[in-house]
Amino acid sequence: MEYRGLKLDAFQVEAIDHVKEGRSVLVSAPTGTGKTIIADYIVDQSLQRHVDVIYTAPVKALSNQKFRDYTRLHGQDAVGLVTGDLVVNRDAPVRIMTTEILRNMLLAGEELPNLQSVIIDEIHFLDDVERGTVWEEVLIYLPPRVRILGLSATLSNIQEFADWLTHVRGQQVEVVITEKRHVPLQIYLANRDSGICDLDHYEHRHQAWTRIARKAAAEADRAKKRQGGGGRRRRGGRRGGKRRLAIPGQRETRHHELVSMLGAAFQPVLYFVFSRKMTELFARELHRRSPDAGFTNSREKEHIKERIETFDAEFVKVMTTEQEEMYLKGIGYHHAGLHVGLKAFVEELYEAKMLKVLYTTSTFALGINMPAKTVCFQELRKYDGRAVVPLTVRQFMQKAGRAGRRGLDDVGYVVVLEEFSDFDRDRDSIHSYLAGDHERVRSAFNLSFNSVVSLLARHDGDLDAIRDVIDKSFLNFHFLQRARRESKRLEDIQRSLTDEGWDPEDPEAGPPPRSLLGRAKKYRKLKKSGRRGKDRVFNDFQRKVNILNEVGYLEDDLQFNAGARVLQHLQIEEILSSELVLSGILDNLEPPLIFGAVCALSNSFSRAVEVRERPRGPAGKLARTMRGIRFGDVVRTCEHAIGTPVTFCPEMIPFGIGWYNGRDLQEMMLMIDSPTDVSGDLVSAFRRAKDLCMQLRRVYAEDPYMSDKLRDICRTVSRDEVEVVG
């Protein structure tokens, strides 16, 4: 079968055949294998049949890319974009949106009479701790008539996932799996002593290095004893008690040395670094150390110059001279905090094959179609918000899968910068990556307070109907499966106990004989666990209802007080936002201060950022009032209940005021001392604050004065970078 001039692979044909038959499908395939062609087919068919299709993605960058792609293919009238930041052609037959937007539409009871299909890209995000609940809610709330195409990275329990979806949707969900890549990956380890080599050669060289390092450590210990410094060896270090081996005088391999080892034959190189600061520092260092000509030829330099001139005409004073020189050499960096225009510019250069070495954080790996010949990893461990932990197999392969350009490369190269001294720590992870031991997708279902009141409103407080919805969650499905397994084990244990003369369910049986005590104890434990697991998800809902009742948002009979009526419309910092409304402080504020206030709920600076301009005068008074609400009983009670810190950054108030008053981004960057570019973070904060203003408009729907004021704020702040689709 051919589609758009391409001969389709077997898994693509199989999935499209299911789509033709009107079935929902889950497609599990490695990164870069062409899953999105199936989505493209559904979009084509929907337009031909004059029915609607929604394409959801976990990140706005991917949503924006699909919007650009489909607009080029089908024209502006056919395609819309709804991301919270931007609404373009909202009633188009093909709508691209973030998953949160679709969830909010469904919770609000929005009618979607012509919707036939929903494409959920990166559907494995369902197990994301912060956002996974949204994916489950979408899959539960979508009308049964709507067909789903779920696109996923490789999962070890994809069939279990499909069984849950079949249970939720009431119709069979098909599974299509492929492990084959068009461009196979070759994974290597590298450092300045080993060179670039496969795992077998690396392990052999590591053994030789270990012998030398142990000998050096023993000699150092003997020398220390001779100098009178004997005694117990100090323990600790990077392995939590085990001394890290090292050879004195041996230095670690630098990123630019690895790029040099690779050479031009391995370019373009996508180099993953898990720190925004390091992406910028590495790019600058490679720029300084590379030859004057860099990695680009004269024709490519001319092309880059033209694009720089076009960019400078649109974004005055955004690109520095150093960045221009970097780009001309074919070197760049990319991270979420980068200026929105520069991010789009870097992506454009990379897509045009003008950038030969791009240092980037994980944001570049999420679905964006930007392959490389070689993917490099600076390290295999990353901070997850609580601790520095190894990359999961899925995280590693999502990035590694960018290696190998179909139609251009016979093989994709993945090179991990791995020091000999770290290999004992990383060995198990590396073997898991090579073996492809993919993790299971697990539920992260955890209803927000907004979801709780939305469910109560949607079902008019009918707890049985709400329980029916909650019981459809993947988390509850998992508990039910476990309960079935435990029920079978209970039956087996009960049978064995009864066969030996003691029935655990007979109230007159008396205590079990000594020989049966162990099994009797296990029986009681399993039975208790089964009762608790059966109601666990609904009990969490009830707990949050009780908290909302405790803080006065709900009555005992679940009738809505003012707090619940406000909360029903707010998803961004839902409780703190609700308390600001209920306090009345927004009512008499001028528009710049209102936008400053919502910006304080939309972003928080890292500790590395120093803010030079603090809230003063009216802004200072607002910050103090908001601080009192932030640390009031209601917000702290709810914060403690869900275990997620509230975002409140009063330092953002002057930035919101400045943006509303027309100050440009570069001018406001002078208010910050930061080791990295955080202009992209500011733009994201302004966009998120604008989204919160739109939500507040719904709260004040019956108050024309406030509603009009908030509408005007949204219009005023929608300028320059905030309006860029990128």
Protein Blocks (a to p, Z undefined) as FASTA:
>chain_A
ZZehiacdfklmmmmmmmmnopacdddddehilpmmmmmmmmmmmmmnopacddddfbfk
lmmmmmmmmmmmnojklpccdehjacghklbmbdcddfklmmmmmmnopacfkbmbdcde
hkllmmgmklmmmmmmmmmmpcfklccdddddddfklmmmmmmmmmmnopacdddddfbd
fbacddddddfklopadfklmmmmmmmmmmmmmmmmmmmmmmmmmnopgcjddeedjkoo
pacdddehiacddfklmmmmnommlpccddddfbfklmmmmmmmmmmmpcfklmadfklm
mmmmmmmmmmmmmmghkbcfklmmmmmnopacddfklcfklmmmmmmmmmnopafbdcdd
fklmnopacddfbdcdfbfcdcehjaccdddfklmmmmmmmgopehkambdcddddddfk
lmmmmmmmmmmmmnopacddddfbdcdfklmmmmmmmnnopaklmmmmmmmpmklmmmmm
mmmmmmmmmmmmmmmmmmnopafklmknopadfklmmmmmmmmmmmmmmmmmmmmmmmmm
mmmmmmmmmnopacfkopacfklmmmmmpcghkllmmmmmmnommmmpcfklmmmmmmmm
mbccdfkbccfbdcehjllmmmmmmmmmmmmmklmmmmmmnopacdddfklmmmmmmmmn
opafklmmmmpccfbdcklmmmmmmmmmmmmmmmmmmmmmmmmklmmmmmmmmmmmmgcj
lmpgZZ
